[in-house]
Amino acid sequence: MKYRKDMEGYRTYLFRKELSAGTEEIYIRQARVLLDFLDGRAITKEEMIAYKKYLSDKGLAVSTLNLYIVAANSYLKYAGYWECRVKTKRIQRRKSLENVISVEEYNRLLEYAKESGREKYYYIMKTMALTGIRVSELKFFTVEILNQEMITVSNKGKIREVYLPDKLLKELRNYCRKAHIESGVIFKGNRTSQISRIGVYKMLTHMADMLGIPKEKVHPHSFRHLFAITYMNRYGNISELSDILGHSSLETTRIYAATSIQEKRQKMEKLGL
């Protein structure tokens, strides 16, 4: 099939757009899914609308569905079929955060990681919760930065400063000393590469299962949420938090200033009406 033969060209196209490696792989994979769906048929607007319905019928989360549509549209743009692109589904902006790990659950996970000999994951959780970094940004934590007060992180086309608390630096130095990590990336998945998001997720869900913590609360991003919620509760400075998290807009950060659904229900119960 003529489209499939040019997949390496599409990979080069994505590389030149400076996407992250993870995003690039998603776009390549979804381009192949689209071509499998077409099964040799020509790319038309009608086919793309049918493809969108095909994805919708899978029962995907709206955010996932939209990601796949954006990926398909990217391939259409590359292949010269701009007019065949389809619209993503609108998502109502959520006013509350749910399925976020609590401080009590976080401490239980830390204790279990230490007691079960999973020290690497103890320090991964600590690093994410104390700095608000994304799991993909663990690669910036190297032995060489452990004498600095902050590091520069480049992610999603943006550059920001990540501040390193003394408490965390001290713990990471001790960990590196005990684990005989003398240089390079601190958190490795194997001997040669940084640990993957999937690797972190699998271990977190395993530990959550052992402790009876709902697995949906221990995705790696939950620790970034925990950091943000705790920061807002302590200091209430949304502009400062937005800067720390590297958000482009205060609207993105505003969700951390909102109460949870449960808190809203409790307040409504007390209305006395």
KOLFI-624598 format. One line per 5 residues: their letters; for each residue x, y, z of N, C-alpha, C. Coordinates in nm, 4 decimals, decimal comma. Layout:
<sites>
A	X Y Z X Y Z X Y Z ~ ...
</sites>
This chain:
<sites>
MKYRK	0,0850 -0,1191 0,0000 0,0000 0,0000 0,0000 0,0884 0,1239 0,0000 ~ 0,0538 0,2205 -0,0846 0,1447 0,3344 -0,1033 0,1636 0,4168 0,0236 ~ 0,0576 0,4295 0,1062 0,0710 0,5078 0,2283 0,1682 0,4409 0,3251 ~ 0,1549 0,3104 0,3406 0,2360 0,2370 0,4373 0,3848 0,2397 0,4020 ~ 0,4138 0,2400 0,2718 0,5531 0,2393 0,2284 0,6272 0,3641 0,2741
DMEGY	0,5522 0,4714 0,2987 0,6171 0,5973 0,3334 0,6200 0,6217 0,4838 ~ 0,6042 0,5170 0,5634 0,6001 0,5340 0,7085 0,7315 0,5860 0,7649 ~ 0,8433 0,5467 0,7057 0,9725 0,5990 0,7521 0,9831 0,7480 0,7237 ~ 0,9261 0,7900 0,6119 0,9232 0,9329 0,5825 0,8402 1,0082 0,6852 ~ 0,7315 0,9465 0,7290 0,6465 1,0081 0,8308 0,7215 1,0167 0,9642
RTYLF	0,7984 0,9126 0,9952 0,8771 0,9155 1,1189 0,9768 1,0318 1,1153 ~ 1,0406 1,0526 1,0014 1,1342 1,1645 0,9874 1,0616 1,2980 1,0036 ~ 0,9413 1,3069 0,9460 0,8576 1,4271 0,9569 0,8275 1,4586 1,1037 ~ 0,7922 1,3560 1,1804 0,7620 1,3755 1,3226 0,8868 1,4143 1,4010 ~ 0,9986 1,3530 1,3672 1,1252 1,3838 1,4341 1,1602 1,5319 1,4166
RKELS	1,1367 1,5828 1,2973 1,1689 1,7232 1,2692 1,0753 1,8202 1,3409 ~ 0,9617 1,7703 1,3852 0,8694 1,8541 1,4616 0,9088 1,8582 1,6099 ~ 1,0150 1,7825 1,6450 1,0709 1,7815 1,7811 0,9698 1,7357 1,8850 ~ 0,8919 1,6345 1,8489 0,8008 1,5742 1,9455 0,8795 1,4846 2,0401 ~ 0,8213 1,4559 2,1553 0,8871 1,3629 2,2466 0,8860 1,2245 2,1839
AGTEE	0,9774 1,1389 2,2280 0,9857 1,0033 2,1723 0,8553 0,9276 2,1942 ~ 0,7936 0,9473 2,3114 0,6683 0,8787 2,3413 0,5560 0,9220 2,2492 ~ 0,5456 1,0534 2,2271 0,4416 1,1063 2,1373 0,4651 1,0584 1,9951 ~ 0,5892 1,0578 1,9540 0,6231 1,0110 1,8193 0,5774 0,8671 1,7986 ~ 0,6004 0,7816 1,8977 0,5597 0,6416 1,8851 0,4081 0,6264 1,8806
IYIRQ	0,3377 0,7073 1,9596 0,1910 0,7041 1,9562 0,1409 0,7429 1,8184 ~ 0,1982 0,8481 1,7592 0,1547 0,8956 1,6279 0,1823 0,7908 1,5198 ~ 0,2985 0,7262 1,5280 0,3313 0,6210 1,4308 0,2341 0,5044 1,4452 ~ 0,2118 0,4638 1,5688 0,1226 0,3499 1,5943 -0,0192 0,3793 1,5466 ~ -0,0680 0,5010 1,5724 -0,2046 0,5349 1,5310 -0,2159 0,5534 1,3797
ARVLL	-0,1080 0,5929 1,3151 -0,1092 0,5992 1,1683 -0,1273 0,4590 1,1112 ~ -0,0625 0,3625 1,1719 -0,0759 0,2233 1,1272 -0,2168 0,1696 1,1531 ~ -0,2749 0,2088 1,2675 -0,4128 0,1680 1,2970 -0,5072 0,2244 1,1909 ~ -0,4866 0,3495 1,1555 -0,5686 0,4113 1,0509 -0,5551 0,3383 0,9181 ~ -0,4328 0,3048 0,8800 -0,4100 0,2366 0,7520 -0,4690 0,0959 0,7539
DFLDG	-0,4642 0,0303 0,8697 -0,5277 -0,1009 0,8808 -0,6787 -0,0886 0,8633 ~ -0,7356 0,0171 0,9203 -0,8796 0,0405 0,9068 -0,9167 0,0635 0,7600 ~ -0,8368 0,1424 0,6903 -0,8657 0,1720 0,5491 -0,8520 0,0475 0,4615 ~ -0,7570 -0,0380 0,4961 -0,7391 -0,1647 0,4252 -0,7330 -0,1467 0,2731 ~ -0,6555 -0,0458 0,2299 -0,6360 -0,0241 0,0868 -0,7307 0,0766 0,0243
RAITK	-0,8346 0,1167 0,0998 -0,9288 0,2145 0,0446 -0,8658 0,3531 0,0443 ~ -0,9112 0,4381 -0,0443 -0,8581 0,5735 -0,0556 -0,8958 0,6560 0,0676 ~ -0,8105 0,7514 0,1017 -0,8395 0,8426 0,2115 -0,9396 0,9470 0,1634 ~ -1,0555 0,9499 0,2258 -1,1590 1,0485 0,1935 -1,2163 1,1019 0,3239 ~ -1,2902 1,2114 0,3143 -1,3544 1,2681 0,4332 -1,4522 1,1674 0,4919
EEMIA	-1,5257 1,0975 0,4043 -1,6237 0,9994 0,4493 -1,5565 0,8845 0,5259 ~ -1,4417 0,8401 0,4738 -1,3693 0,7323 0,5407 -1,3193 0,7780 0,6780 ~ -1,2770 0,9024 0,6873 -1,2253 0,9526 0,8140 -1,3375 0,9699 0,9167 ~ -1,4551 1,0096 0,8719 -1,5693 1,0179 0,9632 -1,6041 0,8775 1,0137 ~ -1,5976 0,7793 0,9230 -1,6225 0,6400 0,9626 -1,5151 0,5916 1,0596
YKKYL	-1,3912 0,6352 1,0385 -1,2812 0,5967 1,1277 -1,3016 0,6563 1,2667 ~ -1,3468 0,7803 1,2704 -1,3752 0,8450 1,3987 -1,4840 0,7679 1,4740 ~ -1,5863 0,7242 1,4030 -1,6929 0,6445 1,4658 -1,6376 0,5099 1,5134 ~ -1,5490 0,4528 1,4330 -1,4848 0,3261 1,4692 -1,4106 0,3392 1,6017 ~ -1,3393 0,4504 1,6184 -1,2682 0,4747 1,7440 -1,3663 0,5003 1,8578
SDKGL	-1,4696 0,5792 1,8304 -1,5688 0,6130 1,9332 -1,6385 0,4884 1,9856 ~ -1,6641 0,3939 1,8968 -1,7341 0,2714 1,9356 -1,6504 0,1808 2,0251 ~ -1,5226 0,2099 2,0371 -1,4359 0,1292 2,1225 -1,4538 0,1615 2,2703 ~ -1,5288 0,2685 2,2994 -1,5520 0,3057 2,4388 -1,4327 0,3695 2,5056 ~ -1,3480 0,4342 2,4278 -1,2288 0,4995 2,4822 -1,2668 0,6215 2,5649
AVSTL	-1,1833 0,6567 2,6593 -1,2008 0,7839 2,7292 -1,1901 0,8958 2,6273 ~ -1,2631 1,0044 2,6487 -1,2653 1,1132 2,5501 -1,1249 1,1676 2,5267 ~ -1,0452 1,1775 2,6322 -0,9095 1,2294 2,6169 -0,8259 1,1375 2,5279 ~ -0,8441 1,0052 2,5436 -0,7713 0,9085 2,4608 -0,8211 0,9140 2,3171 ~ -0,9525 0,9201 2,3005 -1,0112 0,9309 2,1672 -0,9567 1,0530 2,0944
NLYIV	-0,9521 1,1659 2,1637 -0,9023 1,2886 2,1013 -0,7548 1,2783 2,0645 ~ -0,6774 1,2103 2,1492 -0,5355 1,1892 2,1182 -0,5210 1,1109 1,9887 ~ -0,6018 1,0062 1,9718 -0,5945 0,9230 1,8521 -0,6411 0,9998 1,7284 ~ -0,7406 1,0864 1,7456 -0,7869 1,1684 1,6336 -0,6789 1,2685 1,5927 ~ -0,6166 1,3310 1,6920 -0,5080 1,4258 1,6629 -0,3939 1,3542 1,5916
AANSY	-0,3640 1,2323 1,6354 -0,2583 1,1535 1,5711 -0,2940 1,1224 1,4260 ~ -0,4190 1,0846 1,4019 -0,4637 1,0558 1,2647 -0,4567 1,1814 1,1794 ~ -0,4992 1,2941 1,2351 -0,4945 1,4206 1,1611 -0,3525 1,4613 1,1270 ~ -0,2598 1,4264 1,2170 -0,1191 1,4557 1,1907 -0,0713 1,3806 1,0665 ~ -0,1104 1,2539 1,0591 -0,0712 1,1748 0,9412 -0,1366 1,2294 0,8146
LKYAG	-0,2628 1,2701 0,8228 -0,3320 1,3265 0,7060 -0,2624 1,4541 0,6584 ~ -0,2190 1,5347 0,7535 -0,1473 1,6575 0,7187 -0,0179 1,6242 0,6458 ~ 0,0535 1,5266 0,6975 0,1792 1,4837 0,6348 0,1545 1,4298 0,4936 ~ 0,0478 1,3487 0,4782 0,0202 1,2828 0,3498 -0,0490 1,3745 0,2483 ~ -0,0822 1,4979 0,2905 -0,1430 1,5924 0,1966 -0,2941 1,5846 0,1878
YWECR	-0,3572 1,5325 0,2933 -0,5034 1,5200 0,2937 -0,5641 1,6107 0,4019 ~ -0,5256 1,7365 0,3995 -0,5722 1,8324 0,4984 -0,7246 1,8348 0,5068 ~ -0,7877 1,8311 0,3900 -0,9340 1,8466 0,3844 -1,0077 1,7275 0,4450 ~ -0,9371 1,6204 0,4740 -1,0011 1,4999 0,5288 -0,9914 1,4914 0,6812 ~ -0,9265 1,5881 0,7423 -0,9123 1,5849 0,8875 -1,0490 1,5936 0,9569
VKTKR	-1,0590 1,5329 1,0742 -1,1854 1,5319 1,1482 -1,1680 1,6032 1,2818 ~ -1,2797 1,6461 1,3385 -1,2767 1,7225 1,4627 -1,2663 1,6301 1,5840 ~ -1,2000 1,6804 1,6867 -1,1972 1,6092 1,8141 -1,3278 1,6357 1,8880 ~ -1,3543 1,5554 1,9903 -1,4742 1,5765 2,0706 -1,4469 1,6791 2,1787 ~ -1,5437 1,7627 2,2051 -1,5278 1,8648 2,3076 -1,5336 1,8013 2,4451
IQRRK	-1,4457 1,8483 2,5325 -1,4432 1,7993 2,6700 -1,4792 1,9146 2,7626 ~ -1,5794 1,8928 2,8448 -1,6136 1,9948 2,9426 -1,5030 2,0014 3,0466 ~ -1,4527 2,1209 3,0716 -1,3431 2,1363 3,1683 -1,3881 2,0935 3,3076 ~ -1,3144 1,9989 3,3650 -1,3492 1,9506 3,4980 -1,3148 2,0548 3,6037 ~ -1,4000 2,0637 3,7037 -1,3803 2,1601 3,8112 -1,3239 2,0937 3,9368
SLENV	-1,3059 1,9637 3,9307 -1,2565 1,8908 4,0480 -1,1556 1,7848 4,0056 ~ -1,0670 1,7529 4,0961 -0,9717 1,6441 4,0739 -1,0179 1,5227 4,1529 ~ -1,0244 1,4100 4,0872 -1,0603 1,2868 4,1556 -0,9497 1,1845 4,1332 ~ -0,9555 1,0764 4,2082 -0,8569 0,9689 4,1979 -0,7138 1,0194 4,2154 ~ -0,6961 1,1039 4,3161 -0,5629 1,1525 4,3515 -0,5234 1,0879 4,4832
ISVEE	-0,4029 1,0407 4,4895 -0,3542 0,9747 4,6103 -0,3550 1,0730 4,7274 ~ -0,3921 1,0239 4,8444 -0,3932 1,1086 4,9639 -0,2559 1,1050 5,0302 ~ -0,2340 1,1979 5,1227 -0,1074 1,2009 5,1965 -0,0901 1,0716 5,2765 ~ -0,1999 1,0245 5,3356 -0,1935 0,9012 5,4147 -0,1566 0,7817 5,3269 ~ -0,2164 0,7729 5,2075 -0,1855 0,6630 5,1152 -0,0422 0,6740 5,0630
YNRLL	0,0005 0,7966 5,0380 0,1378 0,8222 4,9933 0,2381 0,7719 5,0974 ~ 0,2128 0,8031 5,2238 0,3032 0,7594 5,3301 0,3027 0,6077 5,3460 ~ 0,1877 0,5449 5,3271 0,1800 0,3987 5,3332 0,2617 0,3355 5,2205 ~ 0,2534 0,3937 5,1015 0,3316 0,3435 4,9881 0,4809 0,3580 5,0136 ~ 0,5203 0,4720 5,0692 0,6621 0,4932 5,1011 0,7111 0,3890 5,2006
EYAKE	0,6320 0,3666 5,3042 0,6707 0,2708 5,4079 0,6816 0,1300 5,3494 ~ 0,5834 0,0924 5,2659 0,5850 -0,0403 5,2063 0,7045 -0,0580 5,1120 ~ 0,7342 0,0465 5,0326 0,8472 0,0397 4,9391 0,9769 0,0167 5,0157 ~ 0,9938 0,0852 5,1284 1,1141 0,0706 5,2093 1,1214 -0,0704 5,2696 ~ 1,0095 -0,1141 5,3287 1,0086 -0,2428 5,3981 1,0239 -0,3616 5,3039
SGREK	0,9780 -0,3467 5,1795 0,9831 -0,4580 5,0851 1,1072 -0,4551 4,9958 ~ 1,2004 -0,3660 5,0272 1,3256 -0,3614 4,9523 1,3163 -0,2936 4,8175 ~ 1,2123 -0,2117 4,7982 1,1956 -0,1399 4,6705 1,2371 0,0062 4,6875 ~ 1,3617 0,0242 4,7294 1,4086 0,1590 4,7616 1,4053 0,2515 4,6408 ~ 1,4318 0,1984 4,5226 1,4297 0,2827 4,4031 1,2937 0,3504 4,3877
YYYIM	1,1883 0,2753 4,4125 1,0534 0,3298 4,3963 1,0167 0,4220 4,5121 ~ 1,0749 0,3966 4,6277 1,0583 0,4900 4,7397 1,1093 0,6279 4,6977 ~ 1,2274 0,6322 4,6397 1,2862 0,7611 4,6017 1,2219 0,8208 4,4774 ~ 1,1704 0,7384 4,3899 1,0959 0,7905 4,2743 0,9704 0,8630 4,3221 ~ 0,8963 0,7992 4,4138 0,7755 0,8629 4,4668 0,8095 0,9920 4,5404
KTMAL	0,9151 0,9890 4,6189 0,9583 1,1081 4,6920 0,9935 1,2215 4,5962 ~ 1,0664 1,1872 4,4912 1,1102 1,2882 4,3948 0,9918 1,3528 4,3246 ~ 0,8945 1,2720 4,2828 0,7772 1,3271 4,2141 0,6915 1,4107 4,3089 ~ 0,6742 1,3619 4,4314 0,5867 1,4314 4,5263 0,6487 1,5593 4,5819 ~ 0,7809 1,5647 4,5911 0,8474 1,6824 4,6485 0,8803 1,7903 4,5466
TGIRV	0,8728 1,7568 4,4177 0,9062 1,8555 4,3145 0,7930 1,8824 4,2160 ~ 0,6959 1,7912 4,2075 0,5870 1,8105 4,1121 0,6250 1,7780 3,9692 ~ 0,7342 1,7035 3,9501 0,7757 1,6716 3,8135 0,6877 1,5621 3,7537 ~ 0,6886 1,5534 3,6216 0,6233 1,4439 3,5503 0,7175 1,3232 3,5523 ~ 0,6596 1,2039 3,5391 0,7426 1,0836 3,5425 0,8452 1,0843 3,4294
SELKF	0,8102 1,1439 3,3148 0,9036 1,1492 3,2020 1,0234 1,2390 3,2308 ~ 1,0135 1,3198 3,3371 1,1215 1,4125 3,3706 1,2205 1,3543 3,4716 ~ 1,1988 1,2303 3,5121 1,2945 1,1653 3,6012 1,4328 1,1554 3,5376 ~ 1,4364 1,1551 3,4042 1,5642 1,1430 3,3339 1,6572 1,2610 3,3610 ~ 1,6013 1,3727 3,4061 1,6847 1,4896 3,4345 1,7512 1,4806 3,5718
FTVEI	1,7116 1,3806 3,6509 1,7715 1,3639 3,7832 1,8923 1,2719 3,7715 ~ 2,0078 1,3338 3,7720 2,1337 1,2620 3,7595 2,2189 1,2855 3,8841 ~ 2,3205 1,2039 3,8998 2,4123 1,2207 4,0132 2,4763 1,3590 4,0075 ~ 2,5011 1,4056 3,8872 2,5731 1,5320 3,8696 2,4957 1,6549 3,9183 ~ 2,3609 1,6442 3,9314 2,2831 1,7627 3,9711 2,2586 1,7681 4,1214
LNQEM	2,3125 1,6727 4,1953 2,2791 1,6629 4,3369 2,3479 1,7665 4,4251 ~ 2,4278 1,8526 4,3662 2,4854 1,9638 4,4412 2,4274 2,0973 4,3966 ~ 2,3162 2,0922 4,3229 2,2516 2,2124 4,2726 2,1203 2,2375 4,3462 ~ 2,0762 2,3634 4,3404 1,9500 2,3986 4,4054 1,8320 2,3851 4,3101 ~ 1,8604 2,3815 4,1812 1,7544 2,3641 4,0826 1,8144 2,3082 3,9548
ITVSN	1,7267 2,2523 3,8706 1,7701 2,2007 3,7416 1,6794 2,2555 3,6325 ~ 1,7290 2,2570 3,5116 1,6509 2,3010 3,3966 1,5920 2,1795 3,3275 ~ 1,4609 2,1808 3,3099 1,3887 2,0693 3,2491 1,3258 2,1144 3,1178 ~ 1,3450 2,0343 3,0153 1,2839 2,0616 2,8849 1,1818 1,9528 2,8554 ~ 1,0552 1,9935 2,8381 0,9493 1,8953 2,8162 0,8336 1,9626 2,7423
KGKIR	0,7755 1,8907 2,6468 0,6604 1,9388 2,5706 0,6885 2,0743 2,5054 ~ 0,8118 2,0920 2,4593 0,8482 2,2144 2,3899 0,8689 2,3331 2,4814 ~ 0,8674 2,3116 2,6134 0,8843 2,4207 2,7085 1,0017 2,3923 2,8012 ~ 1,0629 2,4987 2,8482 1,1752 2,4875 2,9408 1,1362 2,5558 3,0715 ~ 1,1628 2,4886 3,1842 1,1324 2,5499 3,3135 1,2376 2,5088 3,4154
EVYLP	1,2415 2,5806 3,5252 1,3317 2,5486 3,6346 1,2578 2,4634 3,7373 ~ 1,3192 2,3553 3,7791 1,2638 2,2701 3,8841 1,3507 2,2875 4,0084 ~ 1,2874 2,3279 4,1178 1,3603 2,3558 4,2405 1,3751 2,2287 4,3226 ~ 1,4910 2,2118 4,3830 1,5250 2,0883 4,4534 1,5380 2,1140 4,6030 ~ 1,4427 2,0683 4,6821 1,4498 2,0882 4,8279 1,5721 2,0180 4,8869
DKLLK	1,6316 2,0787 4,9886 1,7487 2,0204 5,0552 1,7191 1,8798 5,1057 ~ 1,5985 1,8626 5,1591 1,5576 1,7322 5,2122 1,5690 1,6236 5,1053 ~ 1,5215 1,6537 4,9842 1,5263 1,5569 4,8753 1,6698 1,5311 4,8311 ~ 1,7487 1,6369 4,8183 1,8875 1,6221 4,7748 1,9661 1,5329 4,8703 ~ 1,9443 1,5525 4,9977 2,0141 1,4715 5,0972 1,9765 1,3244 5,0831
ELRNY	1,8471 1,2972 5,0656 1,8014 1,1585 5,0525 1,8531 1,0937 4,9251 ~ 1,8557 1,1687 4,8164 1,9044 1,1129 4,6902 2,0542 1,0861 4,6946 ~ 2,1292 1,1715 4,7626 2,2732 1,1467 4,7774 2,2965 1,0173 4,8551 ~ 2,2211 0,9985 4,9628 2,2333 0,8760 5,0425 2,1973 0,7531 4,9599 ~ 2,0920 0,7644 4,8794 2,0490 0,6525 4,7955 2,1568 0,6162 4,6941
CRKAH	2,2115 0,7177 4,6281 2,3161 0,6923 4,5278 2,4387 0,6278 4,5913 ~ 2,4699 0,6706 4,7125 2,5858 0,6148 4,7821 2,5610 0,4671 4,8146 ~ 2,4419 0,4355 4,8668 2,4093 0,2968 4,9029 2,3952 0,2071 4,7801 ~ 2,3418 0,2636 4,6708 2,3175 0,1835 4,5497 2,4373 0,1845 4,4552 ~ 2,5448 0,2522 4,4948 2,6678 0,2596 4,4145 2,6404 0,3207 4,2754
IESGV	2,5580 0,4241 4,2750 2,5312 0,4978 4,1505 2,6255 0,6178 4,1512 ~ 2,7250 0,6162 4,0661 2,8315 0,7168 4,0719 2,8160 0,8281 3,9689 ~ 2,7408 0,8031 3,8624 2,7230 0,9063 3,7602 2,6000 0,8747 3,6758 ~ 2,5550 0,9763 3,6016 2,4439 0,9568 3,5094 2,3078 0,9526 3,5760 ~ 2,2096 0,9001 3,5021 2,0708 0,8947 3,5485 2,0594 0,8112 3,6762
IFKGN	1,9858 0,8640 3,7726 1,9725 0,7945 3,9011 1,8755 0,6785 3,8922 ~ 1,7623 0,6994 3,8253 1,6564 0,5979 3,8220 1,6580 0,5242 3,6881 ~ 1,7153 0,4053 3,6886 1,7276 0,3270 3,5661 1,6322 0,2079 3,5667 ~ 1,5837 0,1756 3,4463 1,4971 0,0593 3,4322 1,5790 -0,0670 3,4157 ~ 1,6928 -0,0515 3,3521 1,7900 -0,1602 3,3414 1,9281 -0,0971 3,3502
RTSQI	2,0283 -0,1672 3,3108 2,1640 -0,1148 3,3310 2,1998 0,0019 3,2404 ~ 2,1254 0,0202 3,1336 2,1687 0,1191 3,0347 2,0730 0,2347 3,0124 ~ 1,9468 0,2238 3,0549 1,8517 0,3302 3,0216 1,7714 0,3745 3,1425 ~ 1,7105 0,4914 3,1299 1,6256 0,5443 3,2350 1,5010 0,4579 3,2488 ~ 1,4405 0,4614 3,3644 1,3203 0,3826 3,3872 1,2050 0,4392 3,3051
SRIGV	1,1182 0,3540 3,2566 1,0067 0,3977 3,1715 0,8831 0,4298 3,2546 ~ 0,7921 0,5045 3,1950 0,6655 0,5371 3,2604 0,5894 0,4082 3,2937 ~ 0,5913 0,3131 3,1985 0,5215 0,1865 3,2193 0,5824 0,1095 3,3360 ~ 0,7159 0,1116 3,3441 0,7837 0,0428 3,4529 0,7438 0,0988 3,5886 ~ 0,7365 0,2304 3,5979 0,6962 0,2950 3,7226 0,5506 0,2608 3,7540
YKMLT	0,4653 0,2700 3,6527 0,3224 0,2444 3,6722 0,2969 0,1018 3,7215 ~ 0,3644 0,0050 3,6618 0,3432 -0,1348 3,7004 0,3811 -0,1590 3,8458 ~ 0,4922 -0,1006 3,8884 0,5341 -0,1213 4,0265 0,4418 -0,0481 4,1229 ~ 0,3971 0,0715 4,0875 0,3058 0,1457 4,1746 0,1742 0,0707 4,1931 ~ 0,1200 0,0175 4,0837 -0,0071 -0,0546 4,0942 0,0102 -0,1853 4,1721
HMADM	0,1264 -0,2471 4,1583 0,1529 -0,3694 4,2357 0,1537 -0,3371 4,3850 ~ 0,2233 -0,2316 4,4225 0,2304 -0,1951 4,5639 0,0938 -0,1523 4,6157 ~ 0,0185 -0,0800 4,5333 -0,1161 -0,0375 4,5723 -0,2037 -0,1589 4,5978 ~ -0,1903 -0,2599 4,5141 -0,2685 -0,3825 4,5287 -0,2351 -0,4522 4,6602 ~ -0,1087 -0,4521 4,6960 -0,0659 -0,5144 4,8207 -0,1219 -0,4405 4,9428
LGIPK	-0,1453 -0,3110 4,9273 -0,1899 -0,2290 5,0399 -0,3402 -0,2021 5,0392 ~ -0,4095 -0,2484 4,9357 -0,5532 -0,2234 4,9271 -0,5874 -0,0814 4,8876 ~ -0,4946 -0,0134 4,8211 -0,5195 0,1221 4,7712 -0,5723 0,1101 4,6284 ~ -0,6800 0,1812 4,5923 -0,7329 0,1731 4,4552 -0,6246 0,2017 4,3517 ~ -0,6128 0,1130 4,2544 -0,5056 0,1270 4,1563 -0,5169 0,2555 4,0742
EKVHP	-0,6412 0,3013 4,0525 -0,6579 0,4216 3,9705 -0,6032 0,5467 4,0392 ~ -0,5668 0,5346 4,1666 -0,5140 0,6509 4,2382 -0,3624 0,6587 4,2360 ~ -0,2959 0,5563 4,1839 -0,1498 0,5549 4,1941 -0,0802 0,5641 4,0581 ~ -0,1468 0,6226 3,9594 -0,0773 0,6500 3,8346 0,0317 0,7531 3,8632 ~ 0,1424 0,7518 3,7898 0,2539 0,8421 3,8220 0,2153 0,9893 3,8325
HSFRH	0,1185 1,0346 3,7494 0,0811 1,1764 3,7509 0,0109 1,2141 3,8813 ~ -0,0385 1,1132 3,9543 -0,1081 1,1393 4,0792 -0,0163 1,2071 4,1812 ~ 0,1124 1,1783 4,1734 0,2077 1,2368 4,2675 0,2319 1,3850 4,2345 ~ 0,2225 1,4192 4,1073 0,2297 1,5606 4,0666 0,1057 1,6338 4,1182 ~ -0,0105 1,5677 4,1081 -0,1330 1,6267 4,1614 -0,1220 1,6454 4,3129
LFAIT	-0,0684 1,5440 4,3802 -0,0535 1,5525 4,5258 0,0334 1,6713 4,5642 ~ 0,1432 1,6879 4,4938 0,2310 1,8027 4,5190 0,1536 1,9339 4,5026 ~ 0,0808 1,9464 4,3912 0,0110 2,0714 4,3596 -0,0989 2,1023 4,4608 ~ -0,1758 2,0003 4,4979 -0,2836 2,0207 4,5950 -0,2266 2,0611 4,7302 ~ -0,1203 1,9918 4,7726 -0,0582 2,0225 4,9018 -0,0005 2,1641 4,9014
YMNRY	0,0611 2,2032 4,7911 0,1198 2,3378 4,7790 0,0101 2,4438 4,7883 ~ -0,1007 2,4203 4,7168 -0,2106 2,5167 4,7186 -0,2725 2,5259 4,8567 ~ -0,2909 2,4131 4,9227 -0,3499 2,4143 5,0571 -0,2611 2,4866 5,1570 ~ -0,1294 2,4758 5,1376 -0,0356 2,5375 5,2316 -0,0147 2,6864 5,2023 ~ 0,0011 2,7217 5,0740 0,0402 2,8583 5,0410 -0,0661 2,9377 4,9637
GNISE	-0,1555 2,8709 4,8929 -0,2644 2,9396 4,8233 -0,2215 3,0334 4,7116 ~ -0,0991 3,0158 4,6601 -0,0491 3,1055 4,5551 -0,0564 3,0348 4,4196 ~ -0,1644 3,0570 4,3463 -0,1857 2,9847 4,2213 -0,0876 3,0265 4,1126 ~ -0,0479 3,1527 4,1114 0,0471 3,2014 4,0113 0,1840 3,1369 4,0312 ~ 0,2253 3,1283 4,1554 0,3534 3,0659 4,1892 0,3518 2,9176 4,1540
LSDIL	0,2411 2,8500 4,1862 0,2286 2,7080 4,1560 0,2315 2,6839 4,0057 ~ 0,1657 2,7694 3,9303 0,1646 2,7565 3,7847 0,3062 2,7640 3,7287 ~ 0,3860 2,8526 3,7853 0,5253 2,8673 3,7430 0,6056 2,7419 3,7761 ~ 0,5851 2,6866 3,8945 0,6577 2,5664 3,9362 0,6229 2,4474 3,8483 ~ 0,4944 2,4327 3,8150 0,4494 2,3192 3,7349 0,4796 2,3362 3,5857
GHSSL	0,5105 2,4584 3,5442 0,5413 2,4829 3,4037 0,4184 2,4936 3,3163 ~ 0,3046 2,5369 3,3746 0,1827 2,5537 3,2967 0,1884 2,6826 3,2148 ~ 0,1333 2,6781 3,0945 0,1310 2,7960 3,0078 0,0218 2,8929 3,0487 ~ -0,0814 2,8411 3,1145 -0,1955 2,9232 3,1504 -0,2373 2,8963 3,2938 ~ -0,2835 3,0018 3,3614 -0,3341 2,9849 3,4970 -0,4588 2,8975 3,4993
ETTRI	-0,5310 2,8938 3,3877 -0,6519 2,8124 3,3806 -0,6196 2,6644 3,4020 ~ -0,5032 2,6229 3,3532 -0,4622 2,4833 3,3716 -0,4376 2,4538 3,5187 ~ -0,3846 2,5509 3,5892 -0,3503 2,5328 3,7308 -0,4716 2,5496 3,8215 ~ -0,5738 2,6195 3,7718 -0,6871 2,6550 3,8562 -0,7599 2,5354 3,9172 ~ -0,7507 2,4202 3,8529 -0,8192 2,3018 3,9052 -0,7700 2,2652 4,0450
YAATS	-0,6463 2,3013 4,0767 -0,5926 2,2685 4,2083 -0,6486 2,3594 4,3174 ~ -0,7139 2,4675 4,2758 -0,7763 2,5564 4,3721 -0,9208 2,5177 4,3976 ~ -0,9727 2,4238 4,3174 -1,1122 2,3813 4,3306 -1,1254 2,2721 4,4360 ~ -1,2405 2,2680 4,4983 -1,2659 2,1626 4,5950 -1,3024 2,0338 4,5227 ~ -1,2907 1,9222 4,5905 -1,3250 1,7943 4,5311 -1,4765 1,7775 4,5260
IQEKR	-1,5209 1,6801 4,4493 -1,6632 1,6517 4,4398 -1,7199 1,6186 4,5779 ~ -1,6442 1,5395 4,6557 -1,6909 1,5019 4,7884 -1,7047 1,6235 4,8787 ~ -1,6085 1,7159 4,8700 -1,6162 1,8380 4,9508 -1,7365 1,9214 4,9120 ~ -1,7648 1,9279 4,7823 -1,8824 2,0029 4,7358 -2,0106 1,9406 4,7896 ~ -2,0190 1,8071 4,7888 -2,1377 1,7388 4,8380 -2,1553 1,7648 4,9875
QKMEK	-2,0455 1,7623 5,0612 -2,0541 1,7860 5,2048 -2,1041 1,9266 5,2363 ~ -2,0591 2,0241 5,1580 -2,1048 2,1618 5,1776 -2,2529 2,1758 5,1461 ~ -2,2965 2,1044 5,0407 -2,4375 2,1092 5,0024 -2,5247 2,0461 5,1098 ~ -2,4735 1,9400 5,1764 -2,5481 1,8741 5,2821 -2,5758 1,9699 5,3981 ~ -2,4863 2,0677 5,4166 -2,4949 2,1592 5,5306 -2,5742 2,2874 5,5010
LGL	-2,6351 2,2930 5,3838 -2,7098 2,4131 5,3474 -2,8338 2,4322 5,4336 ~ -2,8887 2,3220 5,4832 -3,0058 2,3311 5,5707 -3,1339 2,3674 5,4976 ~ -3,1421 2,3372 5,3724 -3,2624 2,3717 5,2939 -3,3636 2,2579 5,2919
</sites>
